[in-house]
Each structure stands twice: as C-alpha cells, then as structure tokens.
Amino acid sequence: DGIIEFKALFSEAAAIHLHETKLCKDQRLTETENGQVVVEGTVQMTSQFRWWLLGFGDQIEVLEPESLRNEMANITSKMASTYK
C-alpha cells in the first residue's frame, strides 16, 4: 500500500505501550495538556496496520493522512450503523 506520514491522537492508556515498543523508527510522541498523546511517524500502510488501528476503538483519532482518516471514519460509521 505504500509508506505514509502518520499522525494520530491516542488516549494516554492506548499510548503507554508505544513508549516501550516503537511503532516506527522515527516515532515521535507528544503529550497534550489533557493527557492524550500525539503519535507521529513514517509507517508502511498495510491491512495489518489498519486492523491494529481499529483495535484501539475510540481510544485513538487518526489525524493524518486525510485519506486514512476518511477510511477510518467510513469503517467506523458502517460499524456503528450495524448496531442501530
């Protein structure tokens, strides 16, 4: 699928393991004032990466790239409509 510049907002709990096990070599973690963590880095866009992101549920928000943000929004919208 290619390499992307990834940026997401993680809850503090979801980001804890990223302090010990990096997502990528150039990973950057920035804590926000409200305790959330912005995670940035260059990653390989794969189906496994998408599944990994979805596994966090509402504990993350993909910020960039916009194409991945839109993909996650579409998937989660379809998931939500299943339970209505």
Contacts in CASP RR format, 6 or more apart in sequence:
PFRMAT RR
TARGET T0000
AUTHOR 0000-0000-0000
METHOD contacts of the structure
MODEL  1
DGIIEFKALFSEAAAIHLHETKLCKDQRLTETENGQVVVEGTVQMTSQFR
WWLLGFGDQIEVLEPESLRNEMANITSKMASTYK
1 44 0 8 1.000
1 45 0 8 1.000
1 46 0 8 1.000
1 47 0 8 1.000
2 44 0 8 1.000
2 45 0 8 1.000
3 42 0 8 1.000
3 43 0 8 1.000
3 44 0 8 1.000
3 45 0 8 1.000
4 42 0 8 1.000
4 43 0 8 1.000
4 45 0 8 1.000
4 65 0 8 1.000
4 68 0 8 1.000
5 40 0 8 1.000
5 41 0 8 1.000
5 42 0 8 1.000
5 64 0 8 1.000
5 65 0 8 1.000
6 23 0 8 1.000
6 24 0 8 1.000
6 39 0 8 1.000
6 40 0 8 1.000
6 41 0 8 1.000
6 42 0 8 1.000
6 43 0 8 1.000
6 62 0 8 1.000
6 64 0 8 1.000
6 65 0 8 1.000
6 68 0 8 1.000
7 38 0 8 1.000
7 39 0 8 1.000
7 40 0 8 1.000
7 41 0 8 1.000
7 62 0 8 1.000
7 63 0 8 1.000
7 64 0 8 1.000
8 38 0 8 1.000
8 39 0 8 1.000
8 53 0 8 1.000
8 60 0 8 1.000
8 61 0 8 1.000
8 62 0 8 1.000
8 63 0 8 1.000
8 64 0 8 1.000
9 32 0 8 1.000
9 36 0 8 1.000
9 37 0 8 1.000
9 38 0 8 1.000
9 39 0 8 1.000
9 60 0 8 1.000
9 61 0 8 1.000
9 63 0 8 1.000
10 18 0 8 1.000
10 36 0 8 1.000
10 37 0 8 1.000
10 38 0 8 1.000
10 39 0 8 1.000
10 56 0 8 1.000
10 59 0 8 1.000
10 60 0 8 1.000
11 36 0 8 1.000
11 37 0 8 1.000
11 59 0 8 1.000
11 60 0 8 1.000
12 35 0 8 1.000
12 36 0 8 1.000
12 37 0 8 1.000
13 59 0 8 1.000
14 37 0 8 1.000
14 56 0 8 1.000
14 59 0 8 1.000
14 60 0 8 1.000
15 29 0 8 1.000
15 36 0 8 1.000
15 37 0 8 1.000
15 39 0 8 1.000
18 27 0 8 1.000
18 29 0 8 1.000
18 37 0 8 1.000
18 39 0 8 1.000
19 29 0 8 1.000
23 39 0 8 1.000
23 41 0 8 1.000
23 43 0 8 1.000
24 41 0 8 1.000
24 42 0 8 1.000
24 43 0 8 1.000
25 42 0 8 1.000
26 41 0 8 1.000
26 42 0 8 1.000
27 39 0 8 1.000
27 40 0 8 1.000
27 41 0 8 1.000
28 38 0 8 1.000
28 39 0 8 1.000
28 40 0 8 1.000
28 41 0 8 1.000
29 37 0 8 1.000
29 38 0 8 1.000
29 39 0 8 1.000
30 37 0 8 1.000
30 38 0 8 1.000
30 40 0 8 1.000
31 37 0 8 1.000
31 38 0 8 1.000
32 38 0 8 1.000
38 63 0 8 1.000
43 49 0 8 1.000
45 68 0 8 1.000
50 71 0 8 1.000
53 60 0 8 1.000
53 62 0 8 1.000
53 72 0 8 1.000
54 72 0 8 1.000
54 75 0 8 1.000
54 76 0 8 1.000
57 76 0 8 1.000
62 68 0 8 1.000
62 69 0 8 1.000
62 72 0 8 1.000
63 69 0 8 1.000
END
